[in-house]
């Protein structure tokens, strides 16, 4: 099944069991879970699905190793369980990635201490390969020599380096396509899903047990009214604005950014210690880490963790922040010689603050620059007391990790089901997402050799983006062979993809196609020729005139301009 048509008028005058406001990965997960349980469900997003905080993630599906520093064994188990589920239900979008951690000396940064930690990790995650396809199983850690570490990561500081250890996590080639797949799964389960629909106002709980929500179409200005028995506020950083809290204090978040640079890693990701420590760690190796990972032929480096104050609508990444990011990186990884000229793209998002930082701010103390500020705890708030203008059938959820979105969504919908007085178990842990192959991932990759029609490299890229739906894109190429041409400098996005997503995946703008349905723009500005070609392909499918096409090109280009300050 492809995505449904966008029909916001079908929301008008309806009564649903659950209205989910916010189409990031957590909101999409809530809508999917609720619809799979048989609840009548609507999902609305004021811009595009998965287009803000969810798109700003670091593309890693964590197995929870970092939580050993905090002695949080429960969080380790939850993370690896969710990572395992995603390898089962979306193997085309989540893939194993080896991580190298270099070791120095014989103390906390040494090989012995790290090896002991990974022995414990292997015990805690003993079932991480249960019912997993062979191509997606995660091996045990392995110890590497000093020489092998320098072969893998030649920019590592050799002073004191005595080797390293490799463990395995998972990477998303596109978090945006995974977010979209969850939205399409919700629609497949019966949910009504609409992008570019904003929740303008939320009423009070009425005597019929419903709350009226006024919606506004951001593309047409048309307004609609919908009644919901339960409302889930999954608007992320926009949640407090949605809840209409009247406060003179600025909104505060943790701001994280990542940069895409020229390739400096080929196969392994590398953890490199920064200058700053994590004050929340119970057992620390000495400092926070930068993570440097190979990603789609480039290198992705993250992440920062700084205090942000202001409206989420004003979020941006400045050229100054990118320079400061690289200064910190070079201090930890001097031989990389990365400069601002090597940065192809910078992106990021906002996360909730750690309770410790919130307390410091409340007492007038500013956090130390560079110190960790982001919370590691998901937040679910039940507004059953009906505080202020908030209706008592409203739940607010804020997730902090992409990895655990499904588990968080399950917890939220468990509460919704209880409030509705029903017994409906969650099914998302065992339901494959659209595009997940019914057979093994390797068999799907091999399919091109049996059926022919497209080059192996093209087929490989299509499978990594569309999974079992890749034959649908291939059929476009068979009908029009010119659509096999790559678009953009990365060489891994093809003309046929832009046609396919414009026809089938609720694309409303050029940015939707370039930034969130394909990876054409997620490595940086792909160049004028690629943007104009994309606008021509998408515009032809959507019936744009020349004026509309030019306006969409200008809007997309603005996305790649970094403010100077």
GUMARTOR-860223 format. One line per field, with one value per residue (C-alpha): residue number from 1; residue in one letter; y, z, x. Coordinates in steps of 0.02 Angstrom, whole numbers, plus 50000, padded with zeros to 5 digits. Example, Ala and Ser with C-alpha at 12.3 -4.5 7.8 and 13.67 -1.06 7.14 Angstrom:
<nodes>
num c(1;2)
residuo c(A;S)
yy c(49775;49947)
zz c(50390;50357)
xx c(50615;50684)
</nodes>
This chain:
<nodes>
num c(1;2;3;4;5;6;7;8;9;10;11;12;13;14;15;16;17;18;19;20;21;22;23;24;25;26;27;28;29;30;31;32;33;34;35;36;37;38;39;40;41;42;43;44;45;46;47;48;49;50;51;52;53;54;55;56;57;58;59;60;61;62;63;64;65;66;67;68;69;70;71;72;73;74;75;76;77;78;79;80;81;82;83;84;85;86;87;88;89;90;91;92;93;94;95;96;97;98;99;100;101;102;103;104;105;106;107;108;109;110;111;112;113;114;115;116;117;118;119;120;121;122;123;124;125;126;127;128;129;130;131;132;133;134;135;136;137;138;139;140;141;142;143;144;145;146;147;148;149;150;151;152;153;154;155;156;157;158;159;160;161;162;163;164;165;166;167;168;169;170;171;172;173;174;175;176;177;178;179;180;181;182;183;184;185;186;187;188;189;190;191;192;193;194;195;196;197;198;199;200;201;202;203;204;205;206;207;208;209;210;211;212;213;214;215;216;217;218;219;220;221;222;223;224;225;226;227;228;229;230;231;232;233;234;235;236;237;238;239;240;241;242;243;244;245;246;247;248;249;250;251;252;253;254;255;256;257;258;259;260;261;262;263;264;265;266;267;268;269;270;271;272;273;274;275;276;277;278;279;280;281;282;283;284;285;286;287;288;289;290;291;292;293;294;295;296;297;298;299;300;301;302;303;304;305;306;307;308;309;310;311;312;313;314;315;316;317;318;319;320;321;322;323;324;325;326;327;328;329;330;331;332;333;334;335;336;337;338;339;340;341;342;343;344;345;346;347;348;349;350;351;352;353;354;355;356;357;358;359;360;361;362;363;364;365;366;367;368;369;370;371;372;373;374;375;376;377;378;379;380;381;382;383;384;385;386;387;388;389;390;391;392;393;394;395;396;397;398;399;400;401;402;403;404;405;406;407;408;409;410;411;412;413;414;415;416;417;418;419;420;421;422;423;424;425;426;427;428;429;430;431;432;433;434;435;436;437;438;439;440;441;442;443;444;445;446;447;448;449;450;451;452;453;454;455;456;457;458;459;460;461;462;463;464;465;466;467;468;469;470;471;472;473;474;475;476;477;478;479;480;481;482;483;484;485;486;487;488;489;490;491;492;493;494;495;496;497;498;499;500;501;502;503;504;505;506;507;508;509;510;511;512;513;514;515;516;517;518;519;520;521;522;523;524;525;526;527;528;529;530;531;532;533;534;535;536;537;538;539;540;541;542;543;544;545;546;547;548;549;550;551;552;553;554;555;556;557;558;559;560;561;562;563;564;565)
residuo c(X;X;X;X;X;X;X;X;X;X;X;X;X;X;X;X;X;X;X;X;X;X;X;X;X;X;X;X;X;X;X;X;X;X;X;X;X;X;X;X;X;X;X;X;X;X;X;X;X;X;X;X;X;X;X;X;X;X;X;X;X;X;X;X;X;X;X;X;X;X;X;X;X;X;X;X;X;X;X;X;X;X;X;X;X;X;X;X;X;X;X;X;X;X;X;X;X;X;X;X;X;X;X;X;X;X;X;X;X;X;X;X;X;X;X;X;X;X;X;X;X;X;X;X;X;X;X;X;X;X;X;X;X;X;X;X;X;X;X;X;X;X;X;X;X;X;X;X;X;X;X;X;X;X;X;X;X;X;X;X;X;X;X;X;X;X;X;X;X;X;X;X;X;X;X;X;X;X;X;X;X;X;X;X;X;X;X;X;X;X;X;X;X;X;X;X;X;X;X;X;X;X;X;X;X;X;X;X;X;X;X;X;X;X;X;X;X;X;X;X;X;X;X;X;X;X;X;X;X;X;X;X;X;X;X;X;X;X;X;X;X;X;X;X;X;X;X;X;X;X;X;X;X;X;X;X;X;X;X;X;X;X;X;X;X;X;X;X;X;X;X;X;X;X;X;X;X;X;X;X;X;X;X;X;X;X;X;X;X;X;X;X;X;X;X;X;X;X;X;X;X;X;X;X;X;X;X;X;X;X;X;X;X;X;X;X;X;X;X;X;X;X;X;X;X;X;X;X;X;X;X;X;X;X;X;X;X;X;X;X;X;X;X;X;X;X;X;X;X;X;X;X;X;X;X;X;X;X;X;X;X;X;X;X;X;X;X;X;X;X;X;X;X;X;X;X;X;X;X;X;X;X;X;X;X;X;X;X;X;X;X;X;X;X;X;X;X;X;X;X;X;X;X;X;X;X;X;X;X;X;X;X;X;X;X;X;X;X;X;X;X;X;X;X;X;X;X;X;X;X;X;X;X;X;X;X;X;X;X;X;X;X;X;X;X;X;X;X;X;X;X;X;X;X;X;X;X;X;X;X;X;X;X;X;X;X;X;X;X;X;X;X;X;X;X;X;X;X;X;X;X;X;X;X;X;X;X;X;X;X;X;X;X;X;X;X;X;X;X;X;X;X;X;X;X;X;X;X;X;X;X;X;X;X;X;X;X;X;X;X;X;X;X;X;X;X;X;X;X;X;X;X;X;X;X;X;X;X;X;X;X;X;X;X;X;X;X;X;X;X;X;X;X;X;X;X;X;X;X;X;X;X;X;X;X)
yy c(50000;50176;50327;50382;50538;50694;50733;50853;50880;50703;50765;50893;50851;50682;50606;50496;50394;50470;50628;50635;50809;50806;50696;50668;50492;50484;50552;50437;50291;50337;50345;50178;50092;50163;50118;49942;49916;49960;50137;50265;50379;50541;50609;50791;50880;51067;51049;50887;50717;50687;50857;50940;50859;50684;50732;50815;50654;50575;50426;50299;50167;50142;49977;50065;50046;50227;50193;50081;50242;50287;50109;50116;49932;49951;50080;49966;49826;49939;50013;49848;49774;49917;49909;49723;49756;49886;49764;49643;49760;49877;49787;49890;50051;49996;49916;49858;49979;49941;50069;50087;50151;50188;50147;50246;50195;50073;50170;50213;50249;50087;49924;49826;49941;49950;49764;49733;49853;49763;49593;49658;49732;49564;49482;49615;49602;49414;49404;49545;49427;49325;49297;49418;49389;49338;49498;49604;49509;49604;49514;49516;49650;49622;49692;49778;49817;49993;49972;49914;50062;50183;50096;50117;50295;50370;50539;50469;50544;50408;50473;50343;50242;50058;49984;49988;49890;49872;49846;49853;49973;50014;50156;50228;50282;50392;50432;50529;50374;50276;50413;50411;50221;50231;50361;50251;50103;50204;50242;50060;50015;50136;50305;50466;50555;50733;50841;51032;51033;51135;51116;51297;51277;51143;51158;51090;50916;50915;50820;50691;50644;50729;50885;50993;51037;51171;51129;51241;51186;51274;51262;51326;51417;51311;51273;51112;51051;50878;50796;50676;50565;50568;50687;50651;50803;50738;50908;50895;51068;51144;51052;51192;51314;51195;51181;51371;51397;51580;51612;51758;51645;51590;51411;51312;51159;51070;51108;50972;50991;50875;50912;50818;50831;50761;50575;50538;50366;50224;50077;50104;50238;50305;50376;50518;50599;50785;50915;50912;50789;50715;50764;50638;50488;50371;50280;50395;50364;50547;50649;50660;50590;50648;50512;50509;50392;50351;50396;50382;50414;50562;50578;50626;50699;50738;50795;50956;50980;51163;51266;51344;51478;51543;51483;51320;51414;51516;51365;51383;51335;51476;51476;51528;51372;51264;51344;51318;51138;51108;51195;51072;50926;50974;50989;50807;50746;50868;50771;50770;50950;50981;51160;51250;51225;51037;51051;51002;51021;51054;51001;50970;50988;51026;50905;50925;50983;50871;50897;50947;51087;51143;51155;51255;51378;51396;51450;51572;51463;51442;51271;51259;51289;51121;51021;50899;50978;50855;50741;50553;50523;50517;50617;50571;50695;50655;50815;50725;50863;50984;51119;51292;51284;51106;50974;50823;50701;50767;50674;50755;50648;50700;50568;50592;50454;50399;50220;50201;50289;50128;50085;50263;50261;50094;50167;50319;50217;50097;50247;50301;50127;50122;50291;50228;50076;49950;49804;49812;49752;49835;49747;49860;49752;49611;49706;49744;49918;49950;49897;49769;49611;49456;49351;49397;49564;49476;49385;49550;49622;49468;49487;49605;49470;49357;49481;49606;49773;49893;49907;49821;49986;50066;49916;49915;50098;50072;49925;50025;50160;50067;49887;49771;49920;49943;49844;49981;50109;49988;49975;50163;50141;49997;50105;50258;50208;50390;50389;50279;50432;50487;50661;50759;50735;50590;50473;50373;50462;50433;50525;50381;50408;50587;50532;50389;50492;50633;50509;50401;50483;50638;50762;50940;51041;51022;51015;50865;50769;50828;50825;50697;50570;50554;50592;50715;50861;50775;50778;50964;51074;50959;51100;51206;51076;50941;51058;51116;50936;50885;51032;50982;50801;50837;50987;50886;50755;50884;51000;51151;51299;51393;51521;51384;51287;51439;51480;51303;51312;51475;51405;51251;51350;51454;51294;51277;51455;51467;51631;51712;51731)
zz c(50000;49958;50064;50060;49972;50079;50112;50259;50227;50290;50464;50470;50584;50634;50806;50837;50983;50971;50893;50886;50862;50795;50655;50713;50751;50923;50861;50710;50827;50937;50787;50721;50890;50919;50746;50757;50918;50825;50891;50767;50749;50665;50650;50604;50579;50553;50428;50351;50434;50521;50467;50626;50779;50707;50550;50658;50744;50726;50622;50753;50828;50995;51084;51251;51282;51339;51484;51567;51620;51718;51785;51707;51664;51635;51500;51420;51410;51341;51209;51145;51144;51036;50923;50899;50858;50727;50647;50633;50574;50464;50409;50249;50349;50500;50473;50583;50600;50684;50811;50860;51034;51047;51213;51300;51450;51582;51683;51643;51463;51447;51360;51520;51586;51418;51390;51561;51516;51351;51435;51548;51398;51307;51461;51473;51286;51268;51164;51041;50891;50929;50769;50673;50491;50474;50379;50527;50675;50789;50828;50997;51027;50969;51025;50897;50898;50897;50716;50660;50748;50654;50491;50524;50591;50535;50612;50789;50907;50920;51086;51219;51101;51142;51039;51033;51043;50910;50956;50847;50846;50704;50581;50481;50305;50318;50479;50372;50275;50436;50506;50345;50350;50524;50461;50312;50432;50536;50380;50328;50499;50472;50538;50444;50421;50359;50345;50343;50463;50623;50784;50806;50968;51091;51182;51350;51386;51342;51424;51283;51334;51185;51156;51001;50913;50779;50637;50501;50333;50315;50125;50092;50253;50266;50444;50508;50671;50744;50907;51001;51151;51190;51128;51122;51114;51027;50960;51039;51069;51010;51145;51274;51141;51096;51279;51282;51437;51479;51543;51527;51551;51391;51333;51364;51274;51235;51060;50967;50797;50678;50528;50365;50300;50168;50198;50332;50381;50263;50361;50548;50659;50791;50964;51008;51179;51184;51308;51409;51538;51572;51752;51761;51727;51875;51793;51666;51548;51573;51451;51329;51156;50979;50862;50687;50568;50382;50306;50123;50058;50175;50360;50491;50655;50811;50923;51022;51181;51222;51309;51191;51245;51136;51020;50925;50772;50780;50783;50664;50652;50625;50538;50704;50789;50651;50671;50860;50834;50723;50847;50982;50863;50809;50992;51014;50839;50780;50631;50546;50490;50459;50420;50381;50196;50223;50293;50167;50281;50461;50542;50715;50835;51010;51156;51332;51467;51601;51770;51846;51720;51747;51934;51905;51793;51921;52048;51927;51887;51706;51650;51610;51423;51337;51484;51445;51457;51368;51467;51447;51512;51405;51475;51479;51566;51600;51612;51697;51826;51686;51738;51671;51494;51466;51442;51557;51411;51352;51365;51324;51270;51237;51178;51196;51085;50912;50959;51088;50997;50982;51167;51217;51098;51171;51347;51293;51203;51351;51453;51317;51308;51497;51496;51363;51470;51341;51338;51177;51177;51075;50915;50848;50912;50795;50646;50502;50432;50250;50140;50261;50161;50198;50166;50214;50171;50077;49967;49922;49874;49767;49675;49547;49488;49455;49370;49293;49227;49333;49380;49543;49625;49584;49650;49810;49843;49804;49924;50064;50042;49990;50040;49965;49875;49771;49625;49611;49580;49462;49358;49329;49261;49149;49077;49059;49059;49069;49250;49296;49293;49461;49523;49625;49670;49792;49651;49762;49722;49555;49448;49466;49654;49637;49520;49636;49796;49710;49652;49806;49966;50005;49940;49951;49925;49838;50010;50055;49907;49922;50111;50180;50048;49962;50022;49882;50002;50163;50122;50085;49942;49789;49665;49552;49415;49533;49616;49449;49388;49547;49531;49352;49396;49553;49477;49325;49438;49549;49409;49457;49340;49310;49447;49576;49523;49541;49711;49772;49713;49808;49965;49959;49933;50089;50191;50157;50204;50374;50468;50504;50691)
xx c(50000;50060;50017;49835;49778;49779;49596;49582;49396;49365;49414;49275;49130;49201;49214;49365;49427;49601;49669;49859;49931;50108;50174;50352;50410;50326;50159;50165;50201;50052;49936;50000;49981;49806;49744;49815;49716;49556;49532;49466;49617;49667;49845;49878;50044;50061;50204;50266;50279;50444;50508;50572;50652;50634;50729;50862;50915;51088;51027;51082;50968;51056;51074;51094;51281;51295;51176;51305;51394;51238;51216;51044;51024;50838;50870;51001;50873;50737;50852;50917;50741;50678;50830;50795;50613;50661;50782;50636;50497;50601;50761;50770;50785;50891;51062;51208;51353;51521;51582;51764;51806;51993;52077;52214;52319;52259;52132;51951;51999;52095;52059;52029;51892;51804;51817;51737;51596;51564;51566;51428;51339;51342;51264;51129;51090;51103;50944;50980;50987;50831;50728;50841;50888;51070;51115;51057;51131;51249;51413;51500;51628;51806;51973;52084;52269;52339;52392;52221;52138;52249;52207;52022;52035;52201;52158;52157;52285;52420;52489;52449;52338;52355;52213;52026;51866;51731;51550;51394;51248;51128;51110;50966;51009;50854;50762;50639;50588;50568;50455;50354;50340;50262;50137;50091;50075;49952;49851;49856;49785;49640;49701;49664;49830;49855;50010;50002;49855;49878;49779;49724;49628;49575;49410;49354;49288;49104;48962;48968;49146;49228;49332;49314;49476;49483;49602;49673;49740;49909;49900;49724;49676;49519;49462;49387;49313;49340;49286;49400;49371;49557;49692;49878;49990;50146;50201;50375;50451;50288;50190;50191;50129;49990;49941;49922;50027;50031;50205;50324;50475;50563;50542;50701;50769;50930;50991;51084;51165;51255;51364;51391;51569;51683;51714;51842;51773;51733;51659;51673;51598;51716;51683;51802;51809;51772;51833;51671;51610;51440;51400;51258;51369;51396;51542;51626;51772;51816;51714;51572;51602;51587;51525;51594;51504;51509;51342;51292;51468;51497;51537;51408;51472;51372;51312;51309;51208;51181;51049;50920;50797;50658;50522;50548;50485;50646;50761;50908;51090;51212;51380;51458;51389;51460;51632;51626;51572;51723;51839;51783;51800;51977;52027;51978;52025;52160;52226;52056;52092;51908;51862;51700;51738;51721;51544;51412;51262;51212;51049;50979;50835;50773;50756;50686;50805;50876;50791;50958;50978;50798;50832;50992;50900;50760;50892;50972;51123;51172;51238;51423;51451;51470;51400;51261;51088;50972;50859;50874;50698;50542;50397;50213;50097;49914;49812;49669;49655;49607;49732;49691;49625;49683;49547;49558;49562;49731;49896;50063;50210;50389;50512;50698;50768;50718;50763;50625;50483;50381;50392;50346;50198;50140;50144;50043;49910;49900;49842;49720;49644;49625;49538;49419;49381;49440;49561;49659;49840;49975;50029;50166;50310;50261;50189;50306;50312;50267;50412;50482;50521;50420;50575;50752;50830;50970;50845;50765;50934;50969;50803;50880;50998;50850;50735;50856;50799;50904;51087;51138;51193;51026;50930;51032;50989;50805;50793;50875;50743;50585;50615;50486;50409;50567;50490;50358;50496;50584;50425;50432;50608;50556;50416;50530;50716;50771;50710;50859;50973;51044;50995;51122;51305;51282;51231;51113;50948;50864;50737;50614;50609;50551;50412;50364;50355;50261;50130;50118;50182;50079;50209;50144;50303;50470;50553;50443;50515;50695;50717;50594;50540;50709;50885;50921;50944;50995;51182;51176;51124;51128;51160;51052;51041;50978;50852;50783;50772;50681;50562;50524;50489;50386;50299;50245;50164;50078;50022;50126;50135;50297;50263;50231;50384;50498;50423;50455;50636;50664;50583;50694;50854;50818;50825;51012;51065;51149;51128;51296;51260)
</nodes>
